[in-house]
Amino acid sequence: MANMEDETQVEAGEETAETKEIKSKKHDSGARDLEKVTDYVEETEISAQSIGDAMKAMSDRKTKERALKQERERELAKVKINKDDVDLIVKEMEIQRHMAERTLREHKGDVVEALIALTN
């Protein structure tokens, strides 16, 4: 009987060692998974140079848009409009004077086209 108890204790001791080994493997695999995640994040970080390039591209784009807008405003300012047409649009459409002037300029001073555009 003492033999059986010794064998049971030995087997129990072996199971404990095996259990510890399995637990440590699980722990190691979790650490490996975590390492993979941190490596991926480190690889996908954006460099300061990339951020600088993106900011410069956006700045250039905004500058071009502003220049185009200013050019458009200059072209519209050159269009001659009749004061009576502006008064008519303001009165009939009940809009502000600057909006009436803008619409007339966009339609090259043609009051009919401006009114059609405002009603649509």
N, CA, C and O atoms as CSV, one atom per row, in Angstrom:
chain,resi,resn,atom,element,x,y,z
A,1,MET,N,N,0.819,-1.159,0.000
A,1,MET,CA,C,0.000,0.000,0.000
A,1,MET,C,C,0.884,1.251,0.000
A,1,MET,O,O,0.551,2.253,-0.633
A,2,ALA,N,N,1.967,1.187,0.686
A,2,ALA,CA,C,2.893,2.301,0.721
A,2,ALA,C,C,3.419,2.563,-0.680
A,2,ALA,O,O,3.660,3.709,-1.059
A,3,ASN,N,N,3.596,1.488,-1.450
A,3,ASN,CA,C,4.040,1.652,-2.828
A,3,ASN,C,C,3.021,2.439,-3.651
A,3,ASN,O,O,3.380,3.318,-4.434
A,4,MET,N,N,1.773,2.112,-3.463
A,4,MET,CA,C,0.723,2.789,-4.229
A,4,MET,C,C,0.660,4.273,-3.869
A,4,MET,O,O,0.484,5.136,-4.729
A,5,GLU,N,N,0.810,4.540,-2.574
A,5,GLU,CA,C,0.779,5.929,-2.142
A,5,GLU,C,C,1.964,6.690,-2.731
A,5,GLU,O,O,1.822,7.839,-3.150
A,6,ASP,N,N,3.141,6.044,-2.763
A,6,ASP,CA,C,4.318,6.684,-3.336
A,6,ASP,C,C,4.114,6.937,-4.827
A,6,ASP,O,O,4.469,7.996,-5.343
A,7,GLU,N,N,3.527,5.927,-5.524
A,7,GLU,CA,C,3.284,6.093,-6.954
A,7,GLU,C,C,2.288,7.223,-7.200
A,7,GLU,O,O,2.456,8.005,-8.135
A,8,THR,N,N,1.252,7.312,-6.368
A,8,THR,CA,C,0.246,8.358,-6.508
A,8,THR,C,C,0.886,9.716,-6.269
A,8,THR,O,O,0.595,10.679,-6.977
A,9,GLN,N,N,1.755,9.791,-5.277
A,9,GLN,CA,C,2.416,11.055,-4.994
A,9,GLN,C,C,3.359,11.442,-6.137
A,9,GLN,O,O,3.445,12.613,-6.505
A,10,VAL,N,N,4.056,10.464,-6.690
A,10,VAL,CA,C,4.971,10.720,-7.799
A,10,VAL,C,C,4.175,11.186,-9.005
A,10,VAL,O,O,4.539,12.157,-9.669
A,11,GLU,N,N,3.073,10.475,-9.282
A,11,GLU,CA,C,2.237,10.871,-10.412
A,11,GLU,C,C,1.658,12.255,-10.191
A,11,GLU,O,O,1.582,13.050,-11.127
A,12,ALA,N,N,1.254,12.548,-8.986
A,12,ALA,CA,C,0.724,13.865,-8.666
A,12,ALA,C,C,1.807,14.907,-8.870
A,12,ALA,O,O,1.544,15.990,-9.392
A,13,GLY,N,N,3.026,14.581,-8.459
A,13,GLY,CA,C,4.148,15.495,-8.659
A,13,GLY,C,C,4.427,15.700,-10.139
A,13,GLY,O,O,4.736,16.816,-10.557
A,14,GLU,N,N,4.325,14.654,-10.934
A,14,GLU,CA,C,4.547,14.763,-12.372
A,14,GLU,C,C,3.450,15.608,-13.012
A,14,GLU,O,O,3.725,16.427,-13.888
A,15,GLU,N,N,2.239,15.414,-12.585
A,15,GLU,CA,C,1.133,16.187,-13.132
A,15,GLU,C,C,1.324,17.663,-12.817
A,15,GLU,O,O,1.020,18.529,-13.637
A,16,THR,N,N,1.816,17.934,-11.651
A,16,THR,CA,C,2.044,19.320,-11.278
A,16,THR,C,C,3.116,19.927,-12.171
A,16,THR,O,O,2.983,21.074,-12.596
A,17,ALA,N,N,4.149,19.197,-12.455
A,17,ALA,CA,C,5.210,19.686,-13.328
A,17,ALA,C,C,4.666,19.876,-14.746
A,17,ALA,O,O,4.964,20.871,-15.406
A,18,GLU,N,N,3.870,18.914,-15.204
A,18,GLU,CA,C,3.281,19.025,-16.536
A,18,GLU,C,C,2.317,20.214,-16.599
A,18,GLU,O,O,2.292,20.955,-17.582
A,19,THR,N,N,1.548,20.379,-15.567
A,19,THR,CA,C,0.597,21.486,-15.507
A,19,THR,C,C,1.344,22.813,-15.533
A,19,THR,O,O,0.937,23.756,-16.212
A,20,LYS,N,N,2.448,22.872,-14.780
A,20,LYS,CA,C,3.245,24.096,-14.771
A,20,LYS,C,C,3.820,24.372,-16.162
A,20,LYS,O,O,3.872,25.517,-16.609
A,21,GLU,N,N,4.246,23.315,-16.830
A,21,GLU,CA,C,4.821,23.472,-18.164
A,21,GLU,C,C,3.764,23.983,-19.146
A,21,GLU,O,O,4.055,24.852,-19.968
A,22,ILE,N,N,2.543,23.453,-19.065
A,22,ILE,CA,C,1.451,23.891,-19.943
A,22,ILE,C,C,1.103,25.346,-19.662
A,22,ILE,O,O,0.890,26.133,-20.584
A,23,LYS,N,N,1.047,25.696,-18.379
A,23,LYS,CA,C,0.737,27.066,-18.010
A,23,LYS,C,C,1.804,28.026,-18.518
A,23,LYS,O,O,1.489,29.116,-18.996
A,24,SER,N,N,3.061,27.622,-18.414
A,24,SER,CA,C,4.132,28.503,-18.869
A,24,SER,C,C,4.086,28.649,-20.393
A,24,SER,O,O,4.384,29.722,-20.917
A,25,LYS,N,N,3.716,27.582,-21.110
A,25,LYS,CA,C,3.587,27.672,-22.568
A,25,LYS,C,C,2.473,28.653,-22.933
A,25,LYS,O,O,2.619,29.462,-23.850
A,26,LYS,N,N,1.364,28.568,-22.205
A,26,LYS,CA,C,0.263,29.492,-22.461
A,26,LYS,C,C,0.706,30.921,-22.186
A,26,LYS,O,O,0.376,31.838,-22.938
A,27,HIS,N,N,1.441,31.102,-21.126
A,27,HIS,CA,C,1.929,32.429,-20.771
A,27,HIS,C,C,2.881,32.944,-21.850
A,27,HIS,O,O,2.810,34.112,-22.232
A,28,ASP,N,N,3.753,32.095,-22.333
A,28,ASP,CA,C,4.700,32.500,-23.362
A,28,ASP,C,C,3.992,32.849,-24.661
A,28,ASP,O,O,4.368,33.806,-25.338
A,29,SER,N,N,2.968,32.077,-25.013
A,29,SER,CA,C,2.273,32.370,-26.261
A,29,SER,C,C,1.549,33.703,-26.162
A,29,SER,O,O,1.461,34.425,-27.155
A,30,GLY,N,N,1.038,34.043,-25.014
A,30,GLY,CA,C,0.415,35.347,-24.813
A,30,GLY,C,C,1.424,36.461,-24.956
A,30,GLY,O,O,1.130,37.510,-25.529
A,31,ALA,N,N,2.614,36.233,-24.436
A,31,ALA,CA,C,3.678,37.234,-24.549
A,31,ALA,C,C,4.093,37.381,-26.007
A,31,ALA,O,O,4.358,38.489,-26.474
A,32,ARG,N,N,4.148,36.261,-26.725
A,32,ARG,CA,C,4.493,36.328,-28.146
A,32,ARG,C,C,3.424,37.089,-28.926
A,32,ARG,O,O,3.737,37.884,-29.812
A,33,ASP,N,N,2.163,36.838,-28.591
A,33,ASP,CA,C,1.082,37.551,-29.257
A,33,ASP,C,C,1.173,39.046,-28.986
A,33,ASP,O,O,0.983,39.864,-29.886
A,34,LEU,N,N,1.462,39.389,-27.757
A,34,LEU,CA,C,1.605,40.790,-27.397
A,34,LEU,C,C,2.780,41.420,-28.141
A,34,LEU,O,O,2.695,42.566,-28.583
A,35,GLU,N,N,3.843,40.693,-28.276
A,35,GLU,CA,C,5.019,41.183,-28.989
A,35,GLU,C,C,4.673,41.429,-30.464
A,35,GLU,O,O,5.137,42.402,-31.058
A,36,LYS,N,N,3.862,40.547,-31.050
A,36,LYS,CA,C,3.449,40.729,-32.439
A,36,LYS,C,C,2.640,42.014,-32.590
A,36,LYS,O,O,2.817,42.755,-33.558
A,37,VAL,N,N,1.765,42.271,-31.646
A,37,VAL,CA,C,0.935,43.472,-31.699
A,37,VAL,C,C,1.797,44.708,-31.579
A,37,VAL,O,O,1.629,45.652,-32.351
A,38,THR,N,N,2.709,44.724,-30.637
A,38,THR,CA,C,3.542,45.914,-30.465
A,38,THR,C,C,4.459,46.115,-31.662
A,38,THR,O,O,4.724,47.254,-32.047
A,39,ASP,N,N,4.952,45.024,-32.261
A,39,ASP,CA,C,5.768,45.157,-33.462
A,39,ASP,C,C,4.953,45.769,-34.587
A,39,ASP,O,O,5.443,46.639,-35.308
A,40,TYR,N,N,3.704,45.320,-34.746
A,40,TYR,CA,C,2.839,45.837,-35.802
A,40,TYR,C,C,2.581,47.328,-35.599
A,40,TYR,O,O,2.634,48.106,-36.552
A,41,VAL,N,N,2.306,47.721,-34.376
A,41,VAL,CA,C,2.042,49.130,-34.089
A,41,VAL,C,C,3.287,49.958,-34.373
A,41,VAL,O,O,3.189,51.047,-34.940
A,42,GLU,N,N,4.441,49.463,-33.991
A,42,GLU,CA,C,5.680,50.197,-34.231
A,42,GLU,C,C,5.932,50.342,-35.733
A,42,GLU,O,O,6.432,51.375,-36.178
A,43,GLU,N,N,5.591,49.319,-36.511
A,43,GLU,CA,C,5.802,49.374,-37.954
A,43,GLU,C,C,4.843,50.352,-38.625
A,43,GLU,O,O,5.188,50.961,-39.637
A,44,THR,N,N,3.647,50.506,-38.071
A,44,THR,CA,C,2.645,51.352,-38.715
A,44,THR,C,C,2.638,52.779,-38.195
A,44,THR,O,O,1.802,53.570,-38.631
A,45,GLU,N,N,3.516,53.137,-37.301
A,45,GLU,CA,C,3.576,54.507,-36.808
A,45,GLU,C,C,3.959,55.444,-37.947
A,45,GLU,O,O,4.760,55.088,-38.811
A,46,ILE,N,N,3.388,56.632,-37.943
A,46,ILE,CA,C,3.642,57.610,-38.986
A,46,ILE,C,C,4.847,58.448,-38.577
A,46,ILE,O,O,4.928,58.942,-37.452
A,47,SER,N,N,5.759,58.592,-39.494
A,47,SER,CA,C,6.961,59.355,-39.182
A,47,SER,C,C,6.677,60.850,-39.251
A,47,SER,O,O,5.701,61.285,-39.862
A,48,ALA,N,N,7.532,61.613,-38.624
A,48,ALA,CA,C,7.392,63.070,-38.622
A,48,ALA,C,C,7.528,63.616,-40.041
A,48,ALA,O,O,6.881,64.604,-40.388
A,49,GLN,N,N,8.347,62.992,-40.847
A,49,GLN,CA,C,8.537,63.420,-42.243
A,49,GLN,C,C,7.239,63.244,-43.029
A,49,GLN,O,O,6.867,64.108,-43.823
A,50,SER,N,N,6.555,62.124,-42.806
A,50,SER,CA,C,5.291,61.883,-43.501
A,50,SER,C,C,4.242,62.907,-43.102
A,50,SER,O,O,3.487,63.393,-43.945
A,51,ILE,N,N,4.196,63.229,-41.840
A,51,ILE,CA,C,3.243,64.235,-41.359
A,51,ILE,C,C,3.576,65.592,-41.974
A,51,ILE,O,O,2.679,66.319,-42.402
A,52,GLY,N,N,4.842,65.927,-42.019
A,52,GLY,CA,C,5.265,67.193,-42.618
A,52,GLY,C,C,4.900,67.270,-44.090
A,52,GLY,O,O,4.445,68.309,-44.570
A,53,ASP,N,N,5.098,66.167,-44.810
A,53,ASP,CA,C,4.754,66.131,-46.232
A,53,ASP,C,C,3.252,66.303,-46.440
A,53,ASP,O,O,2.822,67.016,-47.346
A,54,ALA,N,N,2.464,65.649,-45.600
A,54,ALA,CA,C,1.005,65.756,-45.711
A,54,ALA,C,C,0.547,67.179,-45.418
A,54,ALA,O,O,-0.329,67.703,-46.107
A,55,MET,N,N,1.124,67.799,-44.414
A,55,MET,CA,C,0.761,69.172,-44.067
A,55,MET,C,C,1.130,70.134,-45.203
A,55,MET,O,O,0.374,71.056,-45.509
A,56,LYS,N,N,2.287,69.916,-45.820
A,56,LYS,CA,C,2.711,70.768,-46.924
A,56,LYS,C,C,1.776,70.601,-48.112
A,56,LYS,O,O,1.430,71.583,-48.769
A,57,ALA,N,N,1.363,69.372,-48.396
A,57,ALA,CA,C,0.448,69.122,-49.506
A,57,ALA,C,C,-0.893,69.819,-49.266
A,57,ALA,O,O,-1.466,70.409,-50.184
A,58,MET,N,N,-1.385,69.750,-48.040
A,58,MET,CA,C,-2.648,70.408,-47.713
A,58,MET,C,C,-2.511,71.935,-47.828
A,58,MET,O,O,-3.413,72.608,-48.327
A,59,SER,N,N,-1.396,72.463,-47.369
A,59,SER,CA,C,-1.157,73.898,-47.449
A,59,SER,C,C,-1.101,74.355,-48.910
A,59,SER,O,O,-1.683,75.377,-49.273
A,60,ASP,N,N,-0.399,73.591,-49.732
A,60,ASP,CA,C,-0.315,73.924,-51.159
A,60,ASP,C,C,-1.694,73.895,-51.811
A,60,ASP,O,O,-2.027,74.764,-52.617
A,61,ARG,N,N,-2.478,72.906,-51.460
A,61,ARG,CA,C,-3.817,72.765,-52.028
A,61,ARG,C,C,-4.698,73.954,-51.626
A,61,ARG,O,O,-5.414,74.505,-52.462
A,62,LYS,N,N,-4.646,74.344,-50.368
A,62,LYS,CA,C,-5.442,75.484,-49.895
A,62,LYS,C,C,-4.995,76.773,-50.586
A,62,LYS,O,O,-5.826,77.612,-50.934
A,63,THR,N,N,-3.709,76.929,-50.782
A,63,THR,CA,C,-3.186,78.114,-51.463
A,63,THR,C,C,-3.708,78.190,-52.893
A,63,THR,O,O,-4.110,79.257,-53.356
A,64,LYS,N,N,-3.702,77.063,-53.588
A,64,LYS,CA,C,-4.216,77.020,-54.958
A,64,LYS,C,C,-5.712,77.334,-54.983
A,64,LYS,O,O,-6.178,78.069,-55.854
A,65,GLU,N,N,-6.461,76.782,-54.033
A,65,GLU,CA,C,-7.900,77.045,-53.975
A,65,GLU,C,C,-8.170,78.524,-53.741
A,65,GLU,O,O,-9.063,79.100,-54.363
A,66,ARG,N,N,-7.394,79.148,-52.838
A,66,ARG,CA,C,-7.560,80.577,-52.567
A,66,ARG,C,C,-7.249,81.404,-53.807
A,66,ARG,O,O,-7.957,82.366,-54.107
A,67,ALA,N,N,-6.203,81.038,-54.524
A,67,ALA,CA,C,-5.829,81.767,-55.732
A,67,ALA,C,C,-6.927,81.650,-56.789
A,67,ALA,O,O,-7.253,82.633,-57.455
A,68,LEU,N,N,-7.493,80.464,-56.943
A,68,LEU,CA,C,-8.582,80.284,-57.907
A,68,LEU,C,C,-9.817,81.090,-57.511
A,68,LEU,O,O,-10.487,81.672,-58.363
A,69,LYS,N,N,-10.108,81.118,-56.225
A,69,LYS,CA,C,-11.261,81.874,-55.740
A,69,LYS,C,C,-11.058,83.369,-55.982
A,69,LYS,O,O,-11.988,84.057,-56.403
A,70,GLN,N,N,-9.864,83.874,-55.724
A,70,GLN,CA,C,-9.577,85.287,-55.954
A,70,GLN,C,C,-9.683,85.629,-57.438
A,70,GLN,O,O,-10.192,86.689,-57.802
A,71,GLU,N,N,-9.206,84.737,-58.281
A,71,GLU,CA,C,-9.297,84.952,-59.726
A,71,GLU,C,C,-10.754,84.996,-60.172
A,71,GLU,O,O,-11.137,85.828,-60.995
A,72,ARG,N,N,-11.559,84.097,-59.624
A,72,ARG,CA,C,-12.996,84.069,-59.948
A,72,ARG,C,C,-13.666,85.371,-59.501
A,72,ARG,O,O,-14.485,85.927,-60.231
A,73,GLU,N,N,-13.323,85.856,-58.309
A,73,GLU,CA,C,-13.897,87.103,-57.806
A,73,GLU,C,C,-13.502,88.284,-58.695
A,73,GLU,O,O,-14.312,89.180,-58.931
A,74,ARG,N,N,-12.269,88.286,-59.185
A,74,ARG,CA,C,-11.828,89.356,-60.085
A,74,ARG,C,C,-12.623,89.332,-61.387
A,74,ARG,O,O,-13.030,90.373,-61.901
A,75,GLU,N,N,-12.835,88.128,-61.910
A,75,GLU,CA,C,-13.614,87.992,-63.147
A,75,GLU,C,C,-15.046,88.470,-62.940
A,75,GLU,O,O,-15.604,89.156,-63.797
A,76,LEU,N,N,-15.644,88.107,-61.803
A,76,LEU,CA,C,-17.017,88.535,-61.530
A,76,LEU,C,C,-17.097,90.055,-61.335
A,76,LEU,O,O,-18.085,90.681,-61.720
A,77,ALA,N,N,-16.071,90.637,-60.745
A,77,ALA,CA,C,-16.064,92.080,-60.518
A,77,ALA,C,C,-16.023,92.852,-61.840
A,77,ALA,O,O,-16.485,93.991,-61.901
A,78,LYS,N,N,-15.485,92.256,-62.880
A,78,LYS,CA,C,-15.395,92.904,-64.188
A,78,LYS,C,C,-16.740,92.957,-64.911
A,78,LYS,O,O,-16.931,93.784,-65.802
A,79,VAL,N,N,-17.664,92.085,-64.537
A,79,VAL,CA,C,-18.967,92.026,-65.202
A,79,VAL,C,C,-19.787,93.251,-64.809
A,79,VAL,O,O,-19.939,93.563,-63.628
A,80,LYS,N,N,-20.315,93.942,-65.828
A,80,LYS,CA,C,-21.132,95.131,-65.565
A,80,LYS,C,C,-22.580,94.695,-65.367
A,80,LYS,O,O,-23.129,93.903,-66.134
A,81,ILE,N,N,-23.178,95.244,-64.304
A,81,ILE,CA,C,-24.578,94.931,-64.030
A,81,ILE,C,C,-25.368,96.226,-63.925
A,81,ILE,O,O,-24.829,97.281,-63.592
A,82,ASN,N,N,-26.644,96.119,-64.214
A,82,ASN,CA,C,-27.524,97.278,-64.176
A,82,ASN,C,C,-28.129,97.400,-62.776
A,82,ASN,O,O,-28.581,96.409,-62.203
A,83,LYS,N,N,-28.135,98.601,-62.237
A,83,LYS,CA,C,-28.670,98.828,-60.898
A,83,LYS,C,C,-30.162,98.505,-60.840
A,83,LYS,O,O,-30.656,97.996,-59.834
A,84,ASP,N,N,-30.869,98.803,-61.919
A,84,ASP,CA,C,-32.302,98.501,-61.959
A,84,ASP,C,C,-32.551,96.992,-61.889
A,84,ASP,O,O,-33.518,96.546,-61.272
A,85,ASP,N,N,-31.677,96.215,-62.521
A,85,ASP,CA,C,-31.822,94.759,-62.468
A,85,ASP,C,C,-31.609,94.251,-61.043
A,85,ASP,O,O,-32.320,93.360,-60.580
A,86,VAL,N,N,-30.639,94.818,-60.367
A,86,VAL,CA,C,-30.377,94.428,-58.976
A,86,VAL,C,C,-31.578,94.765,-58.108
A,86,VAL,O,O,-32.011,93.957,-57.287
A,87,ASP,N,N,-32.118,95.976,-58.300
A,87,ASP,CA,C,-33.298,96.383,-57.524
A,87,ASP,C,C,-34.476,95.454,-57.792
A,87,ASP,O,O,-35.205,95.090,-56.869
A,88,LEU,N,N,-34.663,95.073,-59.038
A,88,LEU,CA,C,-35.757,94.164,-59.395
A,88,LEU,C,C,-35.609,92.818,-58.680
A,88,LEU,O,O,-36.571,92.299,-58.114
A,89,ILE,N,N,-34.413,92.268,-58.712
A,89,ILE,CA,C,-34.176,90.968,-58.068
A,89,ILE,C,C,-34.370,91.074,-56.561
A,89,ILE,O,O,-34.978,90.191,-55.955
A,90,VAL,N,N,-33.867,92.132,-55.953
A,90,VAL,CA,C,-34.012,92.318,-54.505
A,90,VAL,C,C,-35.487,92.401,-54.136
A,90,VAL,O,O,-35.934,91.792,-53.165
A,91,LYS,N,N,-36.236,93.167,-54.929
A,91,LYS,CA,C,-37.653,93.363,-54.628
A,91,LYS,C,C,-38.461,92.082,-54.861
A,91,LYS,O,O,-39.254,91.687,-54.006
A,92,GLU,N,N,-38.267,91.446,-55.989
A,92,GLU,CA,C,-39.086,90.285,-56.361
A,92,GLU,C,C,-38.705,89.013,-55.597
A,92,GLU,O,O,-39.576,88.241,-55.196
A,93,MET,N,N,-37.432,88.805,-55.402
A,93,MET,CA,C,-36.981,87.551,-54.776
A,93,MET,C,C,-36.798,87.696,-53.268
A,93,MET,O,O,-36.611,86.705,-52.562
A,94,GLU,N,N,-36.852,88.925,-52.780
A,94,GLU,CA,C,-36.693,89.214,-51.364
A,94,GLU,C,C,-35.390,88.629,-50.795
A,94,GLU,O,O,-35.377,87.930,-49.782
A,95,ILE,N,N,-34.317,88.948,-51.489
A,95,ILE,CA,C,-32.991,88.522,-51.030
A,95,ILE,C,C,-32.151,89.767,-50.793
A,95,ILE,O,O,-32.544,90.871,-51.169
A,96,GLN,N,N,-31.015,89.588,-50.179
A,96,GLN,CA,C,-30.131,90.715,-49.891
A,96,GLN,C,C,-29.482,91.220,-51.173
A,96,GLN,O,O,-29.337,90.499,-52.160
A,97,ARG,N,N,-29.106,92.474,-51.114
A,97,ARG,CA,C,-28.557,93.143,-52.294
A,97,ARG,C,C,-27.271,92.454,-52.798
A,97,ARG,O,O,-27.110,92.247,-54.000
A,98,HIS,N,N,-26.387,92.112,-51.900
A,98,HIS,CA,C,-25.121,91.492,-52.337
A,98,HIS,C,C,-25.361,90.135,-53.000
A,98,HIS,O,O,-24.624,89.748,-53.906
A,99,MET,N,N,-26.388,89.415,-52.551
A,99,MET,CA,C,-26.717,88.129,-53.192
A,99,MET,C,C,-27.275,88.357,-54.593
A,99,MET,O,O,-26.969,87.605,-55.519
A,100,ALA,N,N,-28.088,89.391,-54.745
A,100,ALA,CA,C,-28.639,89.720,-56.058
A,100,ALA,C,C,-27.522,90.127,-57.021
A,100,ALA,O,O,-27.498,89.703,-58.176
A,101,GLU,N,N,-26.602,90.953,-56.531
A,101,GLU,CA,C,-25.472,91.374,-57.365
A,101,GLU,C,C,-24.616,90.180,-57.768
A,101,GLU,O,O,-24.218,90.056,-58.926
A,102,ARG,N,N,-24.338,89.315,-56.821
A,102,ARG,CA,C,-23.514,88.133,-57.091
A,102,ARG,C,C,-24.163,87.246,-58.151
A,102,ARG,O,O,-23.502,86.789,-59.084
A,103,THR,N,N,-25.463,87.010,-57.993
A,103,THR,CA,C,-26.164,86.151,-58.946
A,103,THR,C,C,-26.163,86.782,-60.334
A,103,THR,O,O,-25.950,86.090,-61.330
A,104,LEU,N,N,-26.394,88.062,-60.403
A,104,LEU,CA,C,-26.355,88.750,-61.706
A,104,LEU,C,C,-24.965,88.652,-62.337
A,104,LEU,O,O,-24.841,88.403,-63.536
A,105,ARG,N,N,-23.942,88.843,-61.544
A,105,ARG,CA,C,-22.576,88.759,-62.070
A,105,ARG,C,C,-22.261,87.344,-62.558
A,105,ARG,O,O,-21.614,87.166,-63.591
A,106,GLU,N,N,-22.718,86.350,-61.815
A,106,GLU,CA,C,-22.467,84.967,-62.224
A,106,GLU,C,C,-23.153,84.635,-63.542
A,106,GLU,O,O,-22.704,83.757,-64.278
A,107,HIS,N,N,-24.252,85.345,-63.842
A,107,HIS,CA,C,-24.978,85.102,-65.094
A,107,HIS,C,C,-24.726,86.220,-66.112
A,107,HIS,O,O,-25.540,86.477,-66.999
A,108,LYS,N,N,-23.596,86.859,-65.956
A,108,LYS,CA,C,-23.095,87.874,-66.893
A,108,LYS,C,C,-24.075,89.016,-67.126
A,108,LYS,O,O,-24.174,89.541,-68.235
A,109,GLY,N,N,-24.800,89.397,-66.074
A,109,GLY,CA,C,-25.692,90.534,-66.153
A,109,GLY,C,C,-27.056,90.232,-66.751
A,109,GLY,O,O,-27.881,91.135,-66.883
A,110,ASP,N,N,-27.308,88.989,-67.112
A,110,ASP,CA,C,-28.599,88.608,-67.690
A,110,ASP,C,C,-29.610,88.387,-66.565
A,110,ASP,O,O,-29.524,87.410,-65.821
A,111,VAL,N,N,-30.570,89.311,-66.453
A,111,VAL,CA,C,-31.528,89.282,-65.361
A,111,VAL,C,C,-32.448,88.065,-65.444
A,111,VAL,O,O,-32.826,87.505,-64.415
A,112,VAL,N,N,-32.810,87.652,-66.653
A,112,VAL,CA,C,-33.712,86.500,-66.807
A,112,VAL,C,C,-33.033,85.222,-66.308
A,112,VAL,O,O,-33.639,84.449,-65.566
A,113,GLU,N,N,-31.796,84.998,-66.705
A,113,GLU,CA,C,-31.069,83.806,-66.263
A,113,GLU,C,C,-30.849,83.839,-64.753
A,113,GLU,O,O,-30.924,82.807,-64.086
A,114,ALA,N,N,-30.581,85.016,-64.224
A,114,ALA,CA,C,-30.375,85.152,-62.769
A,114,ALA,C,C,-31.651,84.800,-62.004
A,114,ALA,O,O,-31.608,84.104,-60.990
A,115,LEU,N,N,-32.787,85.292,-62.505
A,115,LEU,CA,C,-34.068,84.988,-61.852
A,115,LEU,C,C,-34.384,83.493,-61.948
A,115,LEU,O,O,-34.862,82.894,-60.984
A,116,ILE,N,N,-34.122,82.909,-63.083
A,116,ILE,CA,C,-34.358,81.466,-63.237
A,116,ILE,C,C,-33.485,80.680,-62.259
A,116,ILE,O,O,-33.954,79.741,-61.615
A,117,ALA,N,N,-32.226,81.066,-62.153
A,117,ALA,CA,C,-31.310,80.374,-61.239
A,117,ALA,C,C,-31.779,80.519,-59.794
A,117,ALA,O,O,-31.673,79.576,-59.011
A,118,LEU,N,N,-32.292,81.683,-59.439
A,118,LEU,CA,C,-32.746,81.906,-58.071
A,118,LEU,C,C,-34.052,81.145,-57.746
A,118,LEU,O,O,-34.292,80.783,-56.594
A,119,THR,N,N,-34.864,80.914,-58.743
A,119,THR,CA,C,-36.120,80.187,-58.495
A,119,THR,C,C,-35.934,78.683,-58.481
A,119,THR,O,O,-36.775,77.960,-57.947
A,120,ASN,N,N,-34.864,78.210,-59.051
A,120,ASN,CA,C,-34.635,76.745,-59.088
A,120,ASN,C,C,-33.960,76.250,-57.873
A,120,ASN,O,O,-33.701,75.052,-57.756
